[in-house]
């Protein structure tokens, strides 16, 4: 609990707020009614910001009742957009992001802060299998974690967790990369790994959310499929394009051997497959350069 103790000690000495807790929320008033008092009890000196993403319930009034800063939007911009708006408005040196649906335990914030004080730049609350929202989501997240681990060479325990503590200055470096939709955790995690910022995972337990999820499997299925490609292109595009290029080349080679032994000639299909192999490889090279420029730091 060293980080939490250091935080309270510095607040007592009159130093500017060090901790900001950001909760993106869309029609989560029933969950916030129980969550906000628990948050205030767990972190009495923290700045708490609820980013109201176009809610039609009593979220603003509830925040006013509990003395919590509410950033309201006239219409829904998306979970990632709420995260960006909250990060810009937060005054703390350390940001904690958590869901407003009541799944996360405010008592776990102290554990994330303690790991952050060990020298990490971001600490992510990692769910176990029981914490996944259904078998389908669990299998998808397992696939994402495996692919991200292969790409980065580090163990990624929970790529899509929305509960994390992060150093504010480093998080804001990547605001321009974050999407407005639901895949912001994937983007920020891969961006930190790419920039050689230290990431740790702290096991947490989650409870059943209050209310209905805003994620729809049919509507968001394609988006989550695209996350798989985003994982690769955010970290190292060549790790995606080189295997794809090799598949085209080897398929063309195999087809050439077949046609040569049966027809004694080089077919147009073989030429097309080899051409595709070269084109995919060159696209990978260009993508690698673009990715490098994306992560280039500007003073």
C-alpha positions in Angstrom: 0.0 0.0 0.0 3.1 2.2 -0.3 1.7 4.3 -3.2 -1.6 5.0 -1.4 0.2 6.0 1.8 2.6 8.3 -0.2 -0.4 9.8 -1.9 -2.3 10.6 1.4 0.9 11.9 2.9 1.5 14.3 0.1 -2.1 15.5 0.1 -1.7 16.2 3.8 1.3 18.4 3.1 -0.8 20.5 0.7 0.7 19.2 -2.6 -1.5 19.3 -5.6 -3.9 16.3 -6.1 -2.0 13.3 -7.3 -4.8 10.8 -8.0 -7.7 11.2 -10.4 -10.3 8.4 -10.9 -12.1 8.5 -14.2 -15.3 6.6 -14.8 -16.9 6.5 -18.3 -20.6 6.2 -17.9 -23.7 5.8 -20.0 -27.0 5.3 -18.2 -25.2 3.7 -15.2 -27.0 5.7 -12.5 -28.2 2.6 -10.6 -24.6 1.3 -10.3 -23.1 4.7 -9.5 -25.5 5.2 -6.6 -23.7 2.4 -4.8 -20.2 2.8 -6.3 -19.6 6.5 -5.7 -19.9 6.3 -1.9 -17.6 3.3 -1.8 -15.1 5.2 -4.0 -15.1 8.2 -1.7 -14.6 5.9 1.3 -11.7 4.0 -0.3 -10.0 7.1 -1.8 -11.2 10.2 0.2 -8.7 12.6 -1.3 -8.9 11.5 -4.9 -10.4 13.6 -7.7 -13.4 11.6 -9.0 -14.6 12.3 -12.6 -17.7 10.7 -14.1 -17.7 11.2 -17.9 -21.4 11.1 -18.8 -21.5 9.8 -22.3 -24.9 11.2 -23.3 -26.9 9.5 -20.5 -30.6 9.9 -20.4 -30.9 9.0 -16.7 -30.2 10.9 -13.5 -26.4 10.5 -13.7 -25.6 14.3 -13.5 -27.9 14.8 -10.5 -26.4 11.8 -8.8 -22.9 13.1 -9.3 -23.9 16.5 -7.8 -25.4 14.7 -4.8 -22.1 13.0 -4.1 -19.9 16.0 -4.9 -18.4 14.3 -7.9 -17.2 16.1 -11.0 -19.5 15.2 -14.0 -18.4 15.8 -17.6 -21.6 15.6 -19.6 -21.9 15.2 -23.3 -25.1 16.1 -25.3 -24.9 12.8 -27.2 -23.0 9.5 -27.0 -19.5 9.6 -28.4 -18.3 6.2 -27.3 -16.4 4.6 -24.4 -13.0 5.6 -25.8 -14.1 9.2 -26.3 -15.2 9.3 -22.7 -11.8 8.1 -21.6 -10.1 10.8 -23.6 -12.3 13.6 -22.3 -11.7 12.4 -18.7 -8.0 12.1 -19.2 -7.8 15.7 -20.5 -9.8 17.1 -17.6 -8.1 15.1 -14.8 -5.6 17.1 -12.6 -3.9 14.1 -11.1 -0.4 12.8 -11.8 -1.8 9.3 -11.6 -5.0 8.3 -13.4 -7.2 5.3 -12.5 -9.8 4.2 -15.0 -12.6 1.9 -14.0 -16.0 0.9 -15.2 -19.1 2.6 -13.8 -21.2 -0.5 -13.9 -20.2 -1.7 -10.4 -18.0 -4.6 -11.5 -14.8 -3.3 -10.0 -14.0 -3.1 -6.3 -12.7 0.4 -5.2 -10.6 -1.4 -2.6 -8.5 -2.8 -5.4 -7.3 0.7 -6.3 -4.8 0.7 -3.5 -3.2 -2.6 -4.8 -2.9 -1.1 -8.3 -1.2 2.0 -6.9 1.2 -0.1 -4.8 2.4 -1.9 -8.0 2.6 1.4 -9.8 5.0 2.7 -7.1 7.3 -0.3 -7.8 8.4 1.4 -11.0 5.7 0.5 -13.4 4.1 3.0 -15.8 0.8 1.2 -16.0 -0.8 -1.5 -13.9 -3.8 -3.3 -15.2 -6.4 -5.2 -13.2 -6.4 -8.7 -14.7 -9.6 -10.8 -14.6 -9.7 -14.6 -14.3 -12.0 -16.8 -16.3 -14.8 -16.4 -13.8 -14.6 -12.6 -14.4 -15.4 -12.9 -18.1 -18.8 -11.8 -19.4 -19.8 -15.1 -20.8 -18.0 -18.0 -22.6 -17.8 -16.2 -25.9 -16.2 -13.1 -24.5 -13.9 -15.3 -22.4 -12.7 -17.2 -25.5 -12.2 -14.0 -27.5 -10.2 -12.4 -24.7 -8.1 -15.5 -24.3 -7.3 -15.3 -28.0 -6.5 -11.5 -27.7 -4.2 -12.2 -24.7 -2.3 -15.0 -26.5 -1.8 -12.9 -29.7 -0.7 -9.8 -27.8 1.7 -11.9 -25.8 3.2 -13.4 -29.0 3.6 -10.0 -30.5 5.2 -8.2 -27.5 7.2 -11.1 -26.1 5.7 -10.3 -22.7 2.9 -12.0 -20.8 -0.4 -10.1 -21.4 -2.8 -11.3 -18.8 -5.9 -9.2 -19.7 -5.7 -7.1 -22.9 -9.2 -5.7 -22.7 -9.6 -4.8 -19.0 -11.1 -1.4 -18.3 -9.6 -1.2 -14.8 -6.1 0.3 -14.8 -3.8 2.8 -13.0 -1.4 4.7 -15.2 0.9 7.7 -15.1 -1.0 10.6 -16.5 1.9 12.2 -18.6 2.6 8.9 -20.4 -1.1 8.1 -21.0 -1.7 11.5 -22.6 1.1 10.8 -25.1 -1.2 8.4 -26.9 -4.6 10.2 -26.7 -4.4 10.8 -30.5 -4.2 7.0 -31.0 -7.2 6.0 -28.9 -10.4 5.2 -30.8 -13.8 6.5 -29.7 -15.2 3.0 -29.4 -14.7 0.0 -27.1 -11.1 -1.0 -28.0 -9.3 1.7 -26.1 -7.7 -0.8 -23.6 -6.1 -2.7 -26.5 -4.7 0.4 -28.1 -3.2 1.9 -25.0 -1.7 -1.4 -23.8 0.0 -2.1 -27.2 1.2 1.5 -27.3 2.9 1.2 -23.9 4.6 -2.0 -24.9 5.8 -0.4 -28.2 7.2 2.6 -26.4 9.0 0.4 -23.8 6.9 1.6 -20.9 6.7 -0.9 -18.1 3.3 -2.7 -17.7 2.2 -4.9 -14.9 -0.9 -7.0 -14.2 -2.6 -7.3 -10.8 -5.2 -10.1 -10.4 -8.6 -8.8 -9.5 -12.1 -10.2 -9.0 -15.1 -8.7 -10.6 -18.8 -9.0 -9.8 -21.9 -9.2 -12.0 -22.5 -5.8 -13.6 -25.5 -3.8 -12.6 -27.8 -3.2 -15.6 -27.3 -4.3 -19.2 -24.0 -4.3 -21.2 -23.7 -1.7 -24.0 -21.7 -4.3 -26.1 -23.8 -6.2 -28.6 -22.2 -9.4 -30.0 -23.6 -9.0 -33.5 -23.1 -5.3 -33.8 -19.6 -5.3 -32.3 -18.4 -8.7 -33.5 -16.6 -7.2 -36.5 -15.1 -4.5 -34.3 -13.6 -7.1 -32.0 -12.4 -9.1 -35.0 -10.6 -6.0 -36.2 -8.9 -5.8 -32.8 -6.9 -8.8 -33.7 -5.4 -7.0 -36.7 -5.0 -3.8 -34.7 -2.9 -5.7 -32.1 -0.4 -6.5 -34.8 -0.4 -3.2 -36.6 0.0 -1.2 -33.4 3.0 -3.1 -32.2 4.9 -4.4 -35.3 3.2 -4.7 -38.7 5.9 -6.9 -40.1 5.0 -9.6 -37.7 1.6 -9.7 -39.4 2.6 -9.0 -43.0 5.7 -11.3 -43.3 3.8 -14.5 -42.4 1.0 -13.4 -44.8 3.6 -12.8 -47.5 5.2 -16.2 -46.8 1.8 -17.9 -47.2 1.3 -16.4 -50.6 4.8 -17.3 -51.7 4.7 -20.9 -50.4 1.2 -21.4 -52.0 2.5 -20.2 -55.3 5.6 -22.4 -55.0 3.5 -25.4 -54.2 1.2 -24.7 -57.2 4.1 -24.2 -59.5 5.6 -27.6 -58.5 2.2 -29.2 -59.2 1.7 -27.5 -62.6 5.3 -28.1 -63.6 5.1 -31.8 -62.9 1.7 -32.2 -64.6 1.8 -29.6 -67.4 5.5 -28.6 -67.6 4.7 -24.9 -67.5 4.4 -21.8 -65.2 0.8 -20.7 -64.9 -0.7 -17.2 -64.4 -2.0 -18.3 -61.0 1.5 -19.0 -59.7 2.7 -15.6 -61.0 -0.3 -13.9 -59.3 0.5 -15.6 -56.0 4.1 -14.6 -56.1 3.2 -11.0 -57.0 0.8 -10.9 -54.1 3.6 -12.1 -51.8 5.9 -9.3 -52.9 3.1 -6.7 -52.6 2.1 -7.8 -49.1 5.7 -7.7 -48.0 6.2 -4.2 -49.4 3.0 -3.0 -47.7 4.4 -4.4 -44.4 7.6 -2.4 -44.9 5.7 0.8 -45.4 3.4 0.0 -42.5 6.4 -0.5 -40.3 7.8 2.9 -41.2 4.4 4.6 -40.6 4.1 2.9 -37.2 7.6 4.1 -36.2 6.6 7.6 -37.1 3.4 7.3 -35.1 5.3 6.6 -32.0 8.0 9.2 -32.6 8.1 11.6 -29.6 7.8 15.3 -30.3 9.0 18.0 -27.9 
